[in-house]
C-alpha cells in the first residue's frame, strides 16, 4: 500500500494532531497516577515528514509537478530503439530503476551499456536532478548529504541499478490526491524528537540528530550496553552527560 495522506496544511491533519494532543494528555495523566509524576521517561518521534501537495505548492506559486510519470514506458521505448529489445526495464520503483538481468543476458547486452545510455536519457528530463549508477555513487559528482544518503540506502541484494533524485517539490504520480514522502529534502527528512520525564534535562536543540540516536540515548540513561546493531550516538544534551 502506498503511503498517501492529505496535505500537511489541511484541516483534517490539524484535527488529527489536536486529537493526538488530547490522547497524549490522557496517557501522561494515567502514567502520573499509576507510575508517579517524573518517574518515567518518554520519547516521541516519527519516521518521516511529508511534502506539501502539488495543489498547495501551485497555489503559492512554488515550482512543482509529478516526477516519473510515464518514465518506464518512455525509457523502455528508447532502449528498444537503441538495443532492439523491448522492456529492458522491468520496474521503476522507490526512485530506483531495475533492469531485467535475464533479458539482458539472453540478448547478450551489457548492463553497463544499457545503464549508461539510460542515465544520459534521464539527464534530459527536467524533473530529474540526478541519475546515478548505484555501483558508482562514491565517484559521482553529487553533493553531500545526498551522496551519503544514497550510499546508506543501498542494499546490494535488493537495490535497483540506477538511483533517481528528483528536483525539489516533485511528487510521484500516485500522490495526485494528497501527498507522500521518500526524498532527501528537509520537508521529508526533518522530524521532531522529544524526550521528557525521568533523567531528562530541560532545554532544546536545533542540532541535527537521528532516529538511530534514540537507542544509545536511552541506553546511556539506563547505564546499559548499547544494542548490538547500534550506529547512533547518545544525545548528551538530553541526559546531561
C-alpha positions in Angstrom: 0.0 0.0 0.0 1.3 3.5 -0.9 1.7 5.9 2.0 -0.5 8.7 0.8 -2.1 11.3 3.1 -3.7 14.7 2.9 -1.6 17.9 2.6 0.1 18.8 5.9 -1.8 22.1 5.9 -5.2 20.6 5.7 -7.9 21.0 8.3 -8.1 17.2 8.6 -4.4 16.9 9.5 -4.8 19.7 12.0 -7.7 17.9 13.6 -5.6 14.7 13.8 -2.9 16.4 15.8 -5.4 18.2 18.1 -6.8 14.8 18.9 -3.4 13.3 19.3 -2.5 16.0 21.8 -5.6 15.1 23.8 -4.7 11.4 23.7 -1.2 12.1 24.9 -2.5 14.3 27.8 -4.8 11.5 28.9 -1.9 9.0 28.7 0.5 11.1 30.7 -2.1 11.7 33.3 -2.6 8.0 33.6 1.2 7.4 34.0 1.4 10.2 36.6 -1.3 8.4 38.6 0.0 4.9 38.2 3.8 5.3 38.0 4.3 8.7 39.5 5.0 12.1 38.1 8.6 12.4 37.0 9.2 8.7 37.5 9.1 7.6 33.8 10.8 8.6 30.6 9.0 9.3 27.3 10.5 9.9 23.9 8.4 10.8 20.9 9.5 10.9 17.2 8.4 10.0 13.7 9.7 8.0 10.8 9.5 10.8 8.2 7.9 14.1 7.3 5.9 14.9 4.2 5.8 17.1 1.2 3.2 19.8 0.5 0.7 18.7 -2.0 1.2 19.8 -5.6 -2.1 21.8 -5.4 -0.8 23.7 -2.4 2.5 24.5 -4.0 0.9 25.7 -7.2 -1.4 27.9 -5.2 1.7 29.5 -3.6 3.5 29.8 -6.9 6.2 27.3 -6.0 7.7 25.2 -8.7 6.3 21.6 -8.5 4.9 18.8 -10.6 4.8 15.0 -10.8 8.0 13.0 -11.1 8.4 9.8 -13.1 5.0 9.8 -14.9 5.4 7.7 -18.0 9.1 7.3 -17.3 9.3 3.5 -17.5 7.3 3.3 -20.8 9.3 6.2 -22.3 12.8 4.9 -21.5 11.9 1.4 -22.5 10.9 2.7 -25.9 14.2 4.5 -26.2 16.1 1.3 -25.1 14.2 -0.7 -27.7 15.1 1.8 -30.4 18.8 1.6 -29.3 19.2 -2.1 -28.5 16.4 -3.8 -30.3 14.8 -5.4 -27.2 11.6 -4.3 -25.5 11.0 -3.9 -21.8 14.7 -4.0 -20.7 13.4 -2.0 -17.6 11.2 -4.2 -15.6 10.5 -1.8 -12.8 10.8 1.9 -11.7 10.1 1.8 -8.0 11.1 3.7 -4.9 13.2 6.2 -7.0 15.3 3.3 -8.5 15.4 1.7 -11.9 15.6 -2.1 -12.2 16.8 -3.7 -15.4 15.7 -7.2 -16.5 19.0 -9.1 -16.0 17.7 -12.3 -17.7 16.6 -10.3 -20.7 20.0 -8.6 -20.9 21.8 -11.9 -20.7 19.6 -13.7 -23.2 20.2 -10.9 -25.7 23.9 -10.5 -24.9 23.5 -6.9 -23.9 26.0 -5.5 -21.4 24.4 -4.0 -18.3 26.9 -1.1 -18.3 25.9 -0.1 -21.9 22.2 -0.1 -21.0 22.8 1.8 -17.7 25.0 4.5 -19.3 22.5 5.1 -22.1 19.6 5.3 -19.7 21.4 7.8 -17.4 22.1 10.0 -20.4 18.5 9.9 -21.4 17.3 10.6 -17.8 19.6 13.7 -17.6 17.5 15.2 -20.3 14.4 15.0 -18.1 13.7 18.4 -16.4 12.2 16.7 -13.4 15.4 14.7 -12.7 18.1 16.3 -10.5 20.5 13.3 -10.5 20.5 9.9 -12.0 23.5 7.7 -11.0 24.5 4.0 -11.1 24.3 2.5 -7.7 27.8 1.0 -8.3 29.3 4.4 -9.0 27.8 6.7 -6.4 31.0 7.2 -4.5 32.7 8.6 -7.6 29.7 10.6 -8.8 29.6 14.4 -8.7 26.8 14.6 -6.3 27.0 16.9 -3.2 26.6 15.9 0.4 24.4 15.0 2.1 22.6 13.5 -0.9 25.6 11.2 -1.8 25.9 9.7 1.6 22.1 9.1 1.9 22.1 7.3 -1.4 25.0 5.1 -0.2 23.3 4.4 3.2 20.2 3.3 1.3 21.8 0.8 -1.0 21.3 -2.9 -0.4 23.4 -4.9 -2.8 20.8 -7.7 -2.9 17.7 -5.6 -3.3 18.5 -2.2 -4.7 18.0 -1.3 -8.3 20.6 -0.4 -10.9 20.1 3.4 -11.1 19.2 5.8 -8.3 17.0 8.7 -9.2 16.9 12.1 -7.3 14.1 14.3 -8.3 14.0 18.1 -8.2 12.6 19.7 -5.0 8.9 19.6 -4.5 8.3 17.0 -7.2 5.8 14.3 -6.2 5.2 10.8 -7.7 2.1 10.4 -9.9 0.3 8.3 -7.3 0.0 11.3 -5.0 -2.3 13.4 -7.1 -5.0 13.5 -4.5 -2.7 14.2 -1.5 1.0 14.0 -0.6 3.6 11.4 0.2 7.3 11.2 1.3 10.6 9.4 0.4 13.0 12.1 -0.7 16.1 13.6 1.0 14.8 17.1 1.3 14.2 18.7 4.7 10.4 18.6 4.4 10.7 14.8 4.3 13.7 14.1 6.5 13.3 16.7 9.3 11.2 15.2 12.1 10.6 16.1 15.7 12.3 14.3 18.6 11.1 14.9 22.1 12.4 13.4 25.4 10.7 14.2 28.7 10.5 12.8 32.2 12.9 11.0 34.4 16.6 11.7 33.7 16.0 14.3 31.0 17.5 17.8 31.2 15.2 20.7 30.3 16.1 22.5 27.1 16.0 22.3 23.3 18.5 22.0 20.4 18.4 22.6 16.7 21.5 20.5 16.1 20.9 17.5 13.7 20.0 14.3 15.4 18.8 11.0 14.0 16.3 8.3 15.0 19.3 6.0 15.4 20.4 8.2 18.3 17.4 7.2 20.4 18.5 3.8 21.4 22.0 4.8 22.6 20.5 7.8 24.5 18.1 5.5 26.4 20.9 3.0 27.0 23.1 5.7 28.4 20.3 6.9 30.6 19.8 3.4 32.0 23.5 2.7 32.1 23.2 -0.4 30.0 25.0 -1.8 26.9 24.2 -0.3 23.5 22.2 -2.6 21.2 24.4 -4.9 19.0 23.4 -3.1 15.8 23.8 0.4 17.2 25.0 3.1 14.7 23.8 6.2 16.6 25.3 8.4 19.4 23.8 9.4 22.7 22.2 12.8 22.8 24.2 14.3 25.7 22.1 17.5 25.8 19.1 15.4 26.7 20.7 13.4 29.5 23.2 15.8 30.8 26.4 13.8 30.2 
